[in-house]
Amino acid sequence: MSFRGDRDKDTICAVSTPHGVGGISVIRVSGPQTFAIVSKLCTFLPAHPESHRVYFGNLKNQNGSEIDEVLVTYFQHGKSFTGEEVIEISCHGSPLICQSILNQLIQLGARAADRGEFTYRAFMNGKLDLVQAESVLSLIESQSQQAAKLALRQLKGQLSHKLEQIEDDMTWILAHAEASIDFSTEGIDVVDNTIVIERLKKIEATLKELVGTFKVGRLLKDGFRIVLTGLPNVGKSSLLNLFLEDERAIVTDIPGTTRDVIHGDTSFSGVKFTFVDTAGLRDEATDLVERIGIQRSYEAQNESDVVFFVFDIEKGMGPEELQILESLDPQKTFILANKTDKIGGSKPLETVEKAVKNSKFFQKIRDPQAFFTRRVFFVSALDKKVRSEVLNELVKEFADLQVENTVLISNARHYENLQRALENTQRSQAVVNQGMGSEFLALELKESLIAIHETLGKRFDDQIMDRVFKEFCIGK
């Protein structure tokens, strides 16, 4: 990235609050010349300001003309977010005022910060590891309570601490393996294989646990993507509006009203849900537009976390419904028998079970009893209680949200690295069990450690840094 090399010694500045008009904007300045530059504009500052103290006064340009009344917060070197001397200028939220202040700072020797440069400096100065740096972005971008909680726990070092424990165990084994190599010519056995296997199994169990949390972690971070599918005119659009608590989709009695994919976001129990209404699936599509819409419906199903298969309970589940159902994955499918208001609110579960059991879909269900107990809902788009009943069951089934003390991973880069570390750890055990020698054990362990170090940022290259920090916005 452009701020590496000598540029990391520059004093940088940027607006850290969202751009646009607002009550307040915050301009962040960081680097070795921070106070020297800002004090020329804020002459009310004392010669030796106290760290973490706020000062009030008029910020003036170099000609002495007032630009704005501001609050200036000073952070001493080593006690700031970046680890450098930092000043945050709180001014009125006018883009014109912000730009005027930035222009003055740049004229006095500061440089406009690049994307993610403040967080990058925090990482390079040891204030954050790479996992924590990534959690800053996750926290900023969080769109649900659970996503924010997960990011905050990672920012506080919950995941990093777990990885450092793994690193310590790996380092202990590696040190003994390398010592065994050094003393091999003298016939001294440094490594106790029983202890090594015990520690490797402990590492493997921890890595398996972390890797296994990725699905839940990703769902908490990004939310559920739910596709409503089924034949035309079964009430998918009405249910979409019910789940979103908004009249997002057009609802008519004419089959094929929905001809494209419609998206909408909502939140429930602190979790984000993205609902996708799709064109009704039928073989006799009336025109090209509807056929394209149906093709997009199938694509949306493949990209979803969950599929709500909707059918009209009054008409029952016939060959056309079963044909659609058989194309779905039971592991992510819920069946919504809609329009119960037209059959007096009854819930003929046995009728649905009988129809499903005669399909190829049933053969793919791992636990039929659990499926029919927890995955089949009799609903009416006229009943507002349906929203909470269905979403509550979905949340319980796919993600145990009582995760306050659980270490989760939600980042694909972390998942890839830890999966690699797990595979090398498993190979390390095979090396010991097969008596292949300490040099082979050391080789596998080094690969495991590389994966852990890359996750924490103790080992990195330009490609890794670009992958992480290119997602940040200016001022972060």
Legacy VTK file of the C-alpha trace (Angstrom):
# vtk DataFile Version 3.0
C-alpha trace
ASCII
DATASET POLYDATA
POINTS 476 float
0.000 0.000 0.000
1.116 3.544 -0.672
1.758 4.484 2.985
4.480 1.885 3.564
8.165 2.742 3.689
9.347 6.240 4.567
5.783 7.574 4.353
4.937 5.879 7.643
7.026 8.594 9.344
4.789 11.339 7.960
2.251 13.178 10.064
-1.143 12.317 8.594
-4.628 13.807 8.846
-8.163 12.918 7.805
-11.802 13.333 8.742
-12.672 10.271 10.848
-16.425 10.820 11.021
-18.788 10.077 8.099
-18.649 12.624 5.307
-21.507 15.038 4.802
-23.340 17.618 6.874
-23.736 16.858 10.589
-23.652 18.311 14.058
-19.997 17.434 14.660
-17.057 16.190 12.623
-13.786 14.841 14.002
-10.460 15.395 12.264
-7.705 13.040 13.375
-4.009 13.950 13.158
-1.256 11.415 13.924
2.513 11.426 13.648
5.706 12.949 15.041
4.805 16.556 14.122
1.195 16.446 15.280
1.405 18.952 18.136
3.851 21.209 16.303
1.417 21.516 13.391
-1.885 21.755 15.270
-0.577 24.244 17.846
0.050 26.757 15.047
-3.684 26.711 14.290
-4.884 26.248 17.871
-2.838 28.850 19.725
-4.955 28.355 22.855
-3.221 25.012 23.507
-0.665 24.982 26.360
2.974 24.300 25.570
2.756 20.912 27.274
-0.814 19.587 26.994
-2.010 16.734 29.195
-2.800 13.439 27.508
-6.492 12.582 27.180
-7.534 16.108 28.083
-9.919 18.231 26.004
-9.161 21.907 25.240
-11.620 24.486 23.881
-10.839 27.465 21.691
-10.891 29.095 18.269
-9.015 27.404 15.440
-7.468 30.046 13.173
-5.739 29.837 9.821
-2.148 30.969 9.362
-3.325 34.516 8.712
-5.099 34.656 12.051
-8.638 34.430 10.668
-11.017 32.252 12.675
-12.244 29.064 10.974
-14.315 27.506 13.770
-14.776 26.973 17.494
-13.314 23.567 18.249
-12.577 21.020 20.942
-9.074 19.570 20.780
-8.265 16.249 22.449
-4.585 15.476 22.928
-3.140 11.938 23.131
0.468 11.478 24.152
2.863 9.289 22.162
2.358 5.670 23.230
-1.068 6.354 24.749
-3.107 6.773 21.584
-4.929 4.489 19.140
-2.029 4.603 16.668
0.710 4.576 19.303
1.902 7.939 17.975
1.200 11.478 19.143
-2.423 12.073 18.154
-4.768 15.050 18.223
-8.474 14.879 17.439
-10.142 18.136 16.436
-13.912 18.231 16.976
-15.434 20.926 14.775
-18.891 21.726 13.448
-19.982 19.196 10.851
-19.729 21.335 7.743
-17.769 19.816 4.832
-16.494 23.333 4.055
-15.108 23.792 7.588
-13.543 20.319 7.566
-11.846 20.937 4.245
-10.575 24.335 5.395
-8.969 22.768 8.474
-7.478 19.910 6.434
-6.031 22.399 3.945
-4.328 24.286 6.778
-2.918 21.078 8.279
-1.528 19.987 4.917
0.009 23.409 4.243
1.822 23.123 7.587
3.352 19.758 6.695
0.796 17.037 7.333
-0.254 14.596 4.637
-3.735 13.348 3.790
-4.061 9.832 5.208
-4.660 6.823 2.980
-7.356 4.189 3.509
-6.922 2.442 6.834
-3.647 4.212 7.561
-4.460 5.054 11.188
-5.325 1.414 11.927
-2.278 0.265 9.955
-0.066 2.429 12.158
-1.741 1.011 15.265
-0.849 -2.453 13.959
2.733 -1.553 13.047
3.262 0.110 16.436
2.037 -2.951 18.324
-1.195 -1.407 19.607
-3.253 -4.008 17.743
-2.513 -7.357 16.147
-3.936 -8.100 12.699
-7.017 -9.879 14.067
-7.834 -6.820 16.174
-7.171 -4.476 13.247
-9.667 -6.403 11.128
-12.185 -6.281 13.967
-12.078 -2.464 13.847
-13.530 -2.612 10.332
-16.031 -5.301 11.349
-17.208 -3.139 14.246
-17.587 -0.082 12.017
-19.533 -2.067 9.413
-21.658 -4.110 11.845
-25.355 -4.041 11.000
-26.739 -5.946 13.975
-26.243 -6.154 17.731
-24.714 -9.622 17.525
-22.282 -8.558 14.787
-21.175 -5.582 16.896
-20.725 -7.759 19.999
-18.655 -10.293 18.061
-16.411 -7.587 16.576
-15.956 -5.920 19.966
-14.891 -9.198 21.596
-12.308 -9.706 18.857
-11.111 -6.109 19.230
-10.584 -6.754 22.943
-8.348 -9.697 22.058
-10.556 -12.701 22.810
-9.588 -14.560 19.627
-5.996 -13.302 19.699
-5.498 -14.679 23.215
-6.713 -18.100 22.073
-4.332 -18.064 19.111
-1.414 -17.010 21.303
-2.076 -20.009 23.555
-1.904 -22.264 20.491
1.280 -20.491 19.415
2.892 -21.112 22.832
2.103 -24.838 22.711
3.400 -25.148 19.151
6.575 -23.253 20.018
7.248 -25.546 23.005
6.950 -28.668 20.843
9.025 -27.127 18.048
11.802 -26.118 20.470
12.033 -29.673 21.804
11.924 -31.142 18.299
14.780 -28.908 17.126
16.761 -29.694 20.279
16.302 -33.380 19.518
17.704 -32.799 16.032
20.750 -31.025 17.497
21.474 -33.888 19.912
20.573 -36.734 17.552
24.242 -37.583 16.833
24.880 -37.989 20.562
22.007 -40.428 21.032
20.140 -38.126 23.437
16.348 -38.298 23.190
15.009 -34.834 24.031
11.416 -35.345 22.887
8.985 -37.379 24.988
6.534 -38.566 22.333
3.776 -39.125 24.877
3.859 -35.476 25.955
4.190 -34.295 22.347
1.129 -36.265 21.222
-0.814 -34.992 24.225
-0.004 -31.375 23.354
-0.684 -31.896 19.653
-4.106 -33.346 20.455
-4.828 -30.326 22.643
-3.841 -27.998 19.782
-5.901 -30.013 17.307
-8.981 -29.883 19.550
-8.691 -26.103 19.959
-8.222 -25.535 16.224
-11.140 -27.825 15.383
-13.322 -25.913 17.807
-12.355 -22.567 16.264
-12.748 -23.745 12.666
-16.120 -25.234 13.589
-17.410 -21.833 14.732
-16.960 -20.195 11.338
-20.478 -20.872 10.067
-22.107 -19.397 13.168
-19.559 -16.572 13.300
-20.192 -15.640 9.680
-23.953 -15.711 10.195
-23.642 -13.448 13.232
-21.381 -11.078 11.301
-23.105 -10.997 7.908
-26.585 -12.199 8.838
-28.837 -14.845 7.314
-29.621 -14.699 3.617
-33.081 -16.251 3.213
-34.717 -16.993 -0.130
-38.469 -17.516 -0.475
-39.227 -19.944 -3.281
-42.202 -21.880 -4.620
-44.837 -21.842 -7.328
-46.380 -18.545 -8.468
-49.184 -17.045 -6.385
-48.550 -19.006 -3.179
-48.026 -15.852 -1.098
-44.244 -15.421 -1.155
-44.453 -11.661 -1.626
-47.014 -11.308 1.167
-44.717 -13.249 3.497
-41.753 -11.111 2.419
-43.667 -7.999 3.433
-44.597 -9.663 6.731
-41.008 -10.620 7.591
-39.659 -7.197 6.574
-42.534 -5.385 8.299
-42.711 -3.257 5.174
-44.740 -3.271 1.944
-41.679 -4.018 -0.177
-43.199 -6.352 -2.780
-46.277 -5.853 -4.953
-49.030 -8.310 -4.020
-51.804 -9.333 -6.473
-53.853 -12.441 -7.267
-52.219 -12.615 -10.691
-49.651 -15.460 -10.948
-46.166 -14.282 -11.898
-46.414 -10.789 -10.370
-42.846 -11.039 -9.042
-40.605 -11.209 -12.111
-37.250 -10.290 -10.576
-35.366 -10.826 -7.331
-36.434 -8.451 -4.520
-34.170 -7.901 -1.487
-34.881 -6.488 1.936
-33.118 -6.392 5.315
-34.542 -6.718 8.805
-33.314 -7.538 12.311
-34.546 -10.014 14.924
-32.960 -10.974 18.270
-29.965 -8.823 17.381
-29.331 -10.736 14.147
-29.516 -9.366 10.617
-31.709 -11.126 8.055
-31.668 -10.454 4.321
-34.846 -11.746 2.696
-34.998 -12.453 -1.017
-38.318 -12.825 -2.833
-38.011 -14.636 -6.146
-40.112 -15.220 -9.224
-42.517 -18.143 -8.889
-41.114 -21.321 -10.410
-43.159 -22.830 -13.236
-42.413 -24.534 -16.527
-44.862 -22.527 -18.645
-43.294 -19.068 -18.180
-45.252 -16.622 -20.317
-42.384 -14.506 -21.673
-38.621 -13.936 -21.714
-38.676 -11.581 -18.709
-40.365 -14.207 -16.522
-37.947 -16.912 -17.705
-34.991 -14.711 -16.750
-36.616 -14.085 -13.371
-37.008 -17.828 -12.797
-33.349 -18.413 -13.670
-32.371 -15.774 -11.116
-34.575 -17.552 -8.584
-32.499 -20.711 -8.909
-29.275 -18.688 -8.614
-30.578 -17.007 -5.453
-31.372 -20.410 -3.927
-27.801 -21.582 -4.473
-26.365 -18.449 -2.840
-28.653 -18.544 0.204
-28.042 -19.682 3.776
-31.677 -20.708 4.196
-34.542 -21.451 1.794
-38.177 -20.952 2.759
-40.178 -23.254 0.476
-43.678 -21.788 0.361
-46.763 -23.634 -0.867
-50.519 -23.055 -0.721
-51.924 -25.353 1.998
-55.441 -24.997 0.545
-54.299 -26.523 -2.760
-51.964 -29.026 -1.103
-48.580 -30.336 -2.172
-48.815 -31.850 -5.642
-46.280 -32.981 -8.271
-45.237 -29.407 -9.158
-44.524 -28.519 -5.538
-42.605 -31.754 -4.985
-40.522 -31.128 -8.101
-39.331 -27.814 -6.638
-38.833 -29.315 -3.181
-36.661 -32.117 -4.575
-34.278 -29.540 -6.043
-33.572 -28.093 -2.580
-31.037 -28.990 0.109
-32.908 -30.247 3.225
-30.097 -28.988 5.473
-31.054 -25.387 4.743
-34.746 -25.727 3.851
-37.815 -24.752 5.868
-41.324 -25.581 4.617
-43.942 -22.851 5.007
-47.497 -24.089 4.421
-49.124 -20.748 3.684
-52.705 -19.458 3.640
-53.911 -21.371 6.711
-56.538 -18.653 7.099
-58.333 -20.251 4.136
-58.646 -23.626 5.884
-59.839 -22.319 9.213
-56.394 -22.121 10.779
-55.911 -25.912 10.947
-52.430 -27.470 10.758
-52.588 -30.802 8.896
-48.999 -31.902 9.575
-49.732 -35.536 8.674
-50.812 -34.475 5.186
-47.544 -32.609 4.632
-45.483 -35.480 6.056
-47.194 -37.971 3.766
-46.517 -35.866 0.669
-42.867 -35.199 1.579
-42.165 -38.847 2.482
-43.070 -39.864 -1.073
-40.396 -37.559 -2.528
-36.670 -37.768 -3.176
-36.316 -34.771 -0.852
-37.270 -36.985 2.109
-34.433 -39.410 1.342
-31.902 -36.590 1.863
-33.232 -35.554 5.299
-30.815 -36.620 8.059
-33.313 -36.545 10.938
-36.923 -36.703 9.670
-38.496 -36.391 13.121
-36.544 -33.222 13.917
-37.245 -31.845 10.441
-41.024 -32.177 10.687
-40.989 -30.908 14.274
-38.824 -27.829 13.712
-38.765 -27.112 9.972
-42.444 -27.195 8.943
-44.590 -24.145 9.717
-48.272 -23.549 9.064
-48.547 -19.834 8.448
-50.739 -17.045 7.230
-49.389 -13.763 5.910
-52.279 -12.138 7.781
-50.932 -13.287 11.156
-48.190 -11.011 12.487
-47.107 -13.625 15.067
-45.700 -15.725 12.216
-42.655 -13.475 11.951
-41.406 -14.060 15.480
-42.358 -17.759 15.526
-40.433 -18.612 12.358
-37.407 -16.384 12.938
-37.045 -17.489 16.546
-36.884 -21.140 15.467
-34.429 -20.263 12.712
-32.140 -18.485 15.140
-32.267 -21.395 17.611
-31.494 -23.983 14.948
-28.676 -22.303 13.063
-26.908 -20.279 15.720
-26.720 -20.584 19.462
-26.699 -16.896 20.274
-25.624 -17.403 23.886
-22.035 -16.858 22.803
-20.870 -14.155 25.193
-17.976 -16.306 26.410
-17.459 -18.307 23.217
-14.529 -17.548 20.922
-15.787 -17.391 17.335
-14.167 -16.758 13.977
-16.117 -14.839 11.350
-13.366 -13.829 8.926
-12.643 -15.981 5.854
-8.904 -15.233 6.077
-8.807 -16.525 9.645
-10.764 -19.621 8.638
-8.401 -20.437 5.775
-5.307 -19.996 7.946
-6.646 -22.011 10.880
-7.809 -24.791 8.583
-4.268 -24.943 7.226
-2.827 -24.970 10.756
-5.213 -27.782 11.702
-4.154 -29.930 8.746
-0.464 -29.459 9.555
-1.116 -30.282 13.216
-2.846 -33.502 12.209
0.089 -34.393 9.971
2.427 -33.650 12.892
0.674 -36.326 14.926
1.017 -38.799 12.072
4.749 -38.030 11.891
5.197 -38.810 15.595
3.032 -41.937 15.503
4.947 -43.298 12.518
8.331 -42.543 14.109
9.469 -40.436 11.154
11.925 -38.328 13.138
12.068 -34.899 14.756
13.092 -33.113 11.555
9.783 -34.042 9.904
7.866 -33.015 13.020
9.647 -29.651 13.021
8.791 -29.140 9.347
5.052 -29.654 9.895
5.006 -27.543 13.052
6.725 -24.650 11.303
3.971 -24.645 8.680
1.344 -24.610 11.432
3.095 -21.713 13.149
3.297 -19.766 9.892
-0.488 -20.024 9.561
-0.989 -18.788 13.141
1.531 -15.967 12.680
-0.124 -14.862 9.435
-3.470 -14.728 11.223
-2.093 -12.563 14.034
0.034 -10.461 11.681
3.359 -11.582 13.169
4.292 -12.686 9.671
2.945 -10.740 6.719
3.657 -9.497 3.221
2.240 -6.789 0.966
-0.478 -9.099 -0.359
-1.815 -9.807 3.128
-1.706 -6.126 4.098
-3.492 -5.087 0.914
-6.154 -7.718 1.494
-6.813 -6.439 5.010
-6.502 -2.653 4.797
-7.928 -1.961 1.320
-11.419 -2.414 2.795
-11.008 0.484 5.237
-12.227 3.982 4.485
-10.255 7.210 4.838
-9.853 8.321 8.457
-9.908 4.848 10.025
LINES 1 477
476 0 1 2 3 4 5 6 7 8 9 10 11 12 13 14 15 16 17 18 19 20 21 22 23 24 25 26 27 28 29 30 31 32 33 34 35 36 37 38 39 40 41 42 43 44 45 46 47 48 49 50 51 52 53 54 55 56 57 58 59 60 61 62 63 64 65 66 67 68 69 70 71 72 73 74 75 76 77 78 79 80 81 82 83 84 85 86 87 88 89 90 91 92 93 94 95 96 97 98 99 100 101 102 103 104 105 106 107 108 109 110 111 112 113 114 115 116 117 118 119 120 121 122 123 124 125 126 127 128 129 130 131 132 133 134 135 136 137 138 139 140 141 142 143 144 145 146 147 148 149 150 151 152 153 154 155 156 157 158 159 160 161 162 163 164 165 166 167 168 169 170 171 172 173 174 175 176 177 178 179 180 181 182 183 184 185 186 187 188 189 190 191 192 193 194 195 196 197 198 199 200 201 202 203 204 205 206 207 208 209 210 211 212 213 214 215 216 217 218 219 220 221 222 223 224 225 226 227 228 229 230 231 232 233 234 235 236 237 238 239 240 241 242 243 244 245 246 247 248 249 250 251 252 253 254 255 256 257 258 259 260 261 262 263 264 265 266 267 268 269 270 271 272 273 274 275 276 277 278 279 280 281 282 283 284 285 286 287 288 289 290 291 292 293 294 295 296 297 298 299 300 301 302 303 304 305 306 307 308 309 310 311 312 313 314 315 316 317 318 319 320 321 322 323 324 325 326 327 328 329 330 331 332 333 334 335 336 337 338 339 340 341 342 343 344 345 346 347 348 349 350 351 352 353 354 355 356 357 358 359 360 361 362 363 364 365 366 367 368 369 370 371 372 373 374 375 376 377 378 379 380 381 382 383 384 385 386 387 388 389 390 391 392 393 394 395 396 397 398 399 400 401 402 403 404 405 406 407 408 409 410 411 412 413 414 415 416 417 418 419 420 421 422 423 424 425 426 427 428 429 430 431 432 433 434 435 436 437 438 439 440 441 442 443 444 445 446 447 448 449 450 451 452 453 454 455 456 457 458 459 460 461 462 463 464 465 466 467 468 469 470 471 472 473 474 475
